Amino acid sequence: MYRSHSCGDLRTSHINTEVTLAGWVQKSRDKGFMVWVDLRDRYGITQLIFDTARTPIEMMEKAKSLGREFVIQVTGTVIERESKNSKMATGDVELLVSKLEILNASITPPFTIEDKTDGGEDIRMKYRYLDIRRNPVKESLIFRHKVAMEVRKYLSDQEFIEVETPYLIKSTPEGARDFVVPSRMNEGQFYALPQSPQTFKQLLMVGGMDKYFQIVKCFRDEDLRADRQPEFTQIDCEMAFVEQEDILKVFEGLTRHLLKEVNNVEVAEFPRMLYDDAMRLYGNDKPDIRFGMEFGELNTVTQHKEFSVFNTAELVVGIAVPGGNSYTRKEIDKLIEWVKRPQVGALGMIYCRVNEDGSFKSSVDKFYDQEDFAKWAEITGAKSGDLICMLSGDIRKVRAQLSALRMELAVRLGLRDSKVFAPLWVVDFPLLELDEETGHYHAMHHPFTSPKPGQMELLDTDPGAVKANAYDLVLNGNEIGGGSIRIHDKQMQATMLRHLGFSDADAKAQFGFLMDAFEYGAPPHGGLAFGLDRLVAILGGQETIRDFIAFPKNNSGRDVMIDAPAFIADTQLKELSLKLDLQK
């Protein structure tokens, strides 16, 4: 065998025991008459010792030749260290080596394999297999494994059955862009990689598998950012014979279980918030409720003077920044420049200081008086020592802009504590969203989401007012899961697709298999999907997901390690009946 123990096993209880270890050379120290080598594997580090008094000359020379990341096997006797290292689990002992074998040499790595490395992100992604040897990445992948195991444990205990669904499916025009796969045996035809197992899990409900789950890869060909990858993993779940309350109860339980088992955190409440209230109070549908700074709408107390910026705005809205009156004018000017960045898009920012004596000082003093400012403070909840920050403009844009400012200020004020967890259900989303460019409605979630009971008839008269029987689970300002009660009636599904612009022929071509299944006794059903990558990152105290994915893509959707995507050979193109002018 290559090893009798791991490099993290050895303790004083092993002294005078002969053991065999295998791993990578972390570093070595050559003092001439003595060589120390730190040997690393997944489980820890053990110090090896070679010295001229007890080590044969040939082995001593071999020990001196060892470089970083050499793979070696050693056998020796565990002895007590003279200089103990309390920072290492194995720091009370070392291994006096009697046998050394180099299993594989290594060239010098392009960056140091240590917790704090000198490698930039690009180089570490190119050599990701080396990056995984570092403790932060290794521990993140182990953490992900632990979360996934706890998910399976909880859902299995709740009598959910894990069922695999196909990866090669049919492309549909709804949602994000599909990744498509040409079929060699069906010339000119293409599969699509699933954005979600949505229709299959609904068919499983028709099939009587009344509690389904799957930890599944999904694919979306869309623009990327820190918390988004072209391939991602969902905890995909569906239940039959349930209403919204049943689903919320089950997945509150799953979230409590994960927080307790993974983070040792007890969460008392999962408050619920209407979508409309989330947008009005926080400017987005995934508010971080670990801190305040709720929006105050100020139209009625700002649009009565001669300040045209506010008078012509669809919405004037502000937040109270706790302790913000301590900001210097230079710091406030930097905030104004921050909101004017293209990523935020505001034209400017009005501010009002709330002084300790109860007086106010604003950037628009010449238009408003102390009585006006007092009303602003009352609506935003500003207290002495605070700063009121105000934006104005189109409702949708200004809410998004102030939401971005609120989150930025929370980071600067240290209000986003990664060790504090504040879950929230957001419910009663609009069923449909209006595309301002085309003037057509599209499904806010997907076309299989049921409207709230009693609202189906509104589709013909006021489609924008129809609420979805849908819900999102938000944790610390991130949507970690979302779902809905599904349509399970063929006629209702056909009506929904017609309102989304599908002709009867298109609906049958795209979703006929699902609507046909509904004619064979489809039960009421609904479900939810968690984004596993994002959930793991948040539980791990991080905002980005890459370190919790073994081999992530970069911001351009490329795998720089294997250089994918890539051109394929002309012979492959010919087999697939494809011709690409871009091929070189």
ChimeraX attribute file (.defattr): number of C-alpha atoms within 10 A of each C-alpha:
attribute: neighborCount
match mode: 1-to-1
recipient: residues
	/A:1	6
	/A:2	12
	/A:3	14
	/A:4	13
	/A:5	13
	/A:6	19
	/A:7	24
	/A:8	18
	/A:9	14
	/A:10	23
	/A:11	17
	/A:12	16
	/A:13	9
	/A:14	15
	/A:15	16
	/A:16	14
	/A:17	13
	/A:18	16
	/A:19	18
	/A:20	20
	/A:21	23
	/A:22	24
	/A:23	24
	/A:24	25
	/A:25	22
	/A:26	21
	/A:27	17
	/A:28	20
	/A:29	12
	/A:30	14
	/A:31	10
	/A:32	10
	/A:33	10
	/A:34	17
	/A:35	18
	/A:36	20
	/A:37	25
	/A:38	20
	/A:39	27
	/A:40	23
	/A:41	18
	/A:42	16
	/A:43	12
	/A:44	18
	/A:45	24
	/A:46	28
	/A:47	23
	/A:48	23
	/A:49	23
	/A:50	23
	/A:51	20
	/A:52	13
	/A:53	9
	/A:54	13
	/A:55	18
	/A:56	13
	/A:57	12
	/A:58	8
	/A:59	18
	/A:60	20
	/A:61	13
	/A:62	12
	/A:63	25
	/A:64	18
	/A:65	12
	/A:66	18
	/A:67	18
	/A:68	20
	/A:69	23
	/A:70	21
	/A:71	21
	/A:72	19
	/A:73	19
	/A:74	21
	/A:75	21
	/A:76	20
	/A:77	17
	/A:78	22
	/A:79	19
	/A:80	17
	/A:81	16
	/A:82	9
	/A:83	9
	/A:84	13
	/A:85	12
	/A:86	9
	/A:87	8
	/A:88	14
	/A:89	16
	/A:90	21
	/A:91	20
	/A:92	21
	/A:93	25
	/A:94	26
	/A:95	28
	/A:96	23
	/A:97	23
	/A:98	16
	/A:99	13
	/A:100	18
	/A:101	14
	/A:102	14
	/A:103	12
	/A:104	11
	/A:105	16
	/A:106	13
	/A:107	9
	/A:108	11
	/A:109	11
	/A:110	12
	/A:111	15
	/A:112	17
	/A:113	20
	/A:114	14
	/A:115	12
	/A:116	10
	/A:117	12
	/A:118	13
	/A:119	16
	/A:120	9
	/A:121	12
	/A:122	12
	/A:123	15
	/A:124	19
	/A:125	21
	/A:126	16
	/A:127	18
	/A:128	18
	/A:129	13
	/A:130	16
	/A:131	25
	/A:132	21
	/A:133	19
	/A:134	17
	/A:135	17
	/A:136	15
	/A:137	19
	/A:138	16
	/A:139	17
	/A:140	21
	/A:141	18
	/A:142	12
	/A:143	18
	/A:144	22
	/A:145	14
	/A:146	15
	/A:147	21
	/A:148	16
	/A:149	12
	/A:150	17
	/A:151	20
	/A:152	19
	/A:153	14
	/A:154	17
	/A:155	21
	/A:156	15
	/A:157	10
	/A:158	12
	/A:159	11
	/A:160	20
	/A:161	17
	/A:162	17
	/A:163	14
	/A:164	14
	/A:165	17
	/A:166	9
	/A:167	17
	/A:168	14
	/A:169	17
	/A:170	16
	/A:171	18
	/A:172	15
	/A:173	8
	/A:174	13
	/A:175	14
	/A:176	13
	/A:177	16
	/A:178	20
	/A:179	18
	/A:180	17
	/A:181	16
	/A:182	16
	/A:183	15
	/A:184	16
	/A:185	9
	/A:186	10
	/A:187	12
	/A:188	11
	/A:189	14
	/A:190	18
	/A:191	16
	/A:192	18
	/A:193	23
	/A:194	24
	/A:195	24
	/A:196	19
	/A:197	22
	/A:198	18
	/A:199	14
	/A:200	15
	/A:201	26
	/A:202	29
	/A:203	17
	/A:204	19
	/A:205	23
	/A:206	22
	/A:207	14
	/A:208	14
	/A:209	18
	/A:210	20
	/A:211	23
	/A:212	24
	/A:213	24
	/A:214	22
	/A:215	20
	/A:216	19
	/A:217	18
	/A:218	17
	/A:219	20
	/A:220	20
	/A:221	16
	/A:222	15
	/A:223	13
	/A:224	15
	/A:225	13
	/A:226	11
	/A:227	14
	/A:228	20
	/A:229	26
	/A:230	20
	/A:231	17
	/A:232	19
	/A:233	20
	/A:234	24
	/A:235	20
	/A:236	25
	/A:237	25
	/A:238	27
	/A:239	26
	/A:240	23
	/A:241	13
	/A:242	16
	/A:243	17
	/A:244	17
	/A:245	8
	/A:246	13
	/A:247	23
	/A:248	19
	/A:249	11
	/A:250	13
	/A:251	19
	/A:252	18
	/A:253	14
	/A:254	19
	/A:255	19
	/A:256	19
	/A:257	20
	/A:258	24
	/A:259	17
	/A:260	13
	/A:261	14
	/A:262	16
	/A:263	14
	/A:264	11
	/A:265	15
	/A:266	13
	/A:267	16
	/A:268	9
	/A:269	11
	/A:270	18
	/A:271	11
	/A:272	15
	/A:273	16
	/A:274	15
	/A:275	20
	/A:276	17
	/A:277	14
	/A:278	19
	/A:279	18
	/A:280	18
	/A:281	20
	/A:282	26
	/A:283	24
	/A:284	21
	/A:285	24
	/A:286	22
	/A:287	25
	/A:288	23
	/A:289	19
	/A:290	16
	/A:291	15
	/A:292	17
	/A:293	22
	/A:294	22
	/A:295	24
	/A:296	23
	/A:297	20
	/A:298	20
	/A:299	16
	/A:300	11
	/A:301	17
	/A:302	21
	/A:303	17
	/A:304	14
	/A:305	12
	/A:306	12
	/A:307	14
	/A:308	10
	/A:309	13
	/A:310	22
	/A:311	17
	/A:312	13
	/A:313	16
	/A:314	14
	/A:315	22
	/A:316	25
	/A:317	27
	/A:318	29
	/A:319	30
	/A:320	30
	/A:321	24
	/A:322	20
	/A:323	16
	/A:324	21
	/A:325	22
	/A:326	15
	/A:327	14
	/A:328	10
	/A:329	10
	/A:330	9
	/A:331	11
	/A:332	19
	/A:333	13
	/A:334	12
	/A:335	17
	/A:336	19
	/A:337	14
	/A:338	19
	/A:339	21
	/A:340	16
	/A:341	12
	/A:342	9
	/A:343	10
	/A:344	17
	/A:345	14
	/A:346	21
	/A:347	15
	/A:348	16
	/A:349	20
	/A:350	16
	/A:351	20
	/A:352	23
	/A:353	28
	/A:354	26
	/A:355	16
	/A:356	12
	/A:357	8
	/A:358	12
	/A:359	13
	/A:360	20
	/A:361	16
	/A:362	18
	/A:363	12
	/A:364	12
	/A:365	12
	/A:366	9
	/A:367	13
	/A:368	17
	/A:369	13
	/A:370	14
	/A:371	11
	/A:372	16
	/A:373	22
	/A:374	16
	/A:375	16
	/A:376	25
	/A:377	23
	/A:378	13
	/A:379	19
	/A:380	22
	/A:381	20
	/A:382	25
	/A:383	20
	/A:384	18
	/A:385	19
	/A:386	23
	/A:387	27
	/A:388	27
	/A:389	23
	/A:390	24
	/A:391	25
	/A:392	28
	/A:393	20
	/A:394	12
	/A:395	16
	/A:396	13
	/A:397	16
	/A:398	25
	/A:399	25
	/A:400	18
	/A:401	22
	/A:402	26
	/A:403	23
	/A:404	19
	/A:405	20
	/A:406	25
	/A:407	19
	/A:408	15
	/A:409	18
	/A:410	20
	/A:411	12
	/A:412	10
	/A:413	13
	/A:414	8
	/A:415	14
	/A:416	20
	/A:417	13
	/A:418	13
	/A:419	11
	/A:420	14
	/A:421	22
	/A:422	17
	/A:423	27
	/A:424	24
	/A:425	22
	/A:426	24
	/A:427	24
	/A:428	19
	/A:429	24
	/A:430	21
	/A:431	25
	/A:432	25
	/A:433	17
	/A:434	14
	/A:435	10
	/A:436	8
	/A:437	6
	/A:438	7
	/A:439	9
	/A:440	13
	/A:441	17
	/A:442	19
	/A:443	20
	/A:444	16
	/A:445	20
	/A:446	16
	/A:447	20
	/A:448	20
	/A:449	23
	/A:450	24
	/A:451	27
	/A:452	17
	/A:453	9
	/A:454	8
	/A:455	15
	/A:456	17
	/A:457	11
	/A:458	14
	/A:459	17
	/A:460	9
	/A:461	9
	/A:462	10
	/A:463	19
	/A:464	14
	/A:465	15
	/A:466	21
	/A:467	21
	/A:468	25
	/A:469	23
	/A:470	26
	/A:471	26
	/A:472	26
	/A:473	26
	/A:474	22
	/A:475	24
	/A:476	22
	/A:477	21
	/A:478	20
	/A:479	22
	/A:480	22
	/A:481	22
	/A:482	20
	/A:483	24
	/A:484	28
	/A:485	26
	/A:486	24
	/A:487	25
	/A:488	25
	/A:489	18
	/A:490	17
	/A:491	13
	/A:492	16
	/A:493	22
	/A:494	21
	/A:495	16
	/A:496	22
	/A:497	21
	/A:498	14
	/A:499	19
	/A:500	16
	/A:501	13
	/A:502	15
	/A:503	13
	/A:504	13
	/A:505	10
	/A:506	13
	/A:507	19
	/A:508	16
	/A:509	11
	/A:510	14
	/A:511	17
	/A:512	16
	/A:513	13
	/A:514	18
	/A:515	21
	/A:516	13
	/A:517	17
	/A:518	20
	/A:519	13
	/A:520	10
	/A:521	12
	/A:522	23
	/A:523	20
	/A:524	18
	/A:525	23
	/A:526	29
	/A:527	29
	/A:528	24
	/A:529	25
	/A:530	21
	/A:531	18
	/A:532	25
	/A:533	23
	/A:534	25
	/A:535	25
	/A:536	27
	/A:537	21
	/A:538	21
	/A:539	21
	/A:540	20
	/A:541	15
	/A:542	15
	/A:543	17
	/A:544	16
	/A:545	22
	/A:546	22
	/A:547	20
	/A:548	25
	/A:549	18
	/A:550	16
	/A:551	17
	/A:552	21
	/A:553	20
	/A:554	19
	/A:555	14
	/A:556	13
	/A:557	19
	/A:558	16
	/A:559	17
	/A:560	20
	/A:561	17
	/A:562	11
	/A:563	9
	/A:564	11
	/A:565	10
	/A:566	10
	/A:567	11
	/A:568	10
	/A:569	10
	/A:570	14
	/A:571	9
	/A:572	11
	/A:573	16
	/A:574	11
	/A:575	12
	/A:576	19
	/A:577	15
	/A:578	13
	/A:579	10
	/A:580	9
	/A:581	5
	/A:582	6
	/A:583	11
	/A:584	8
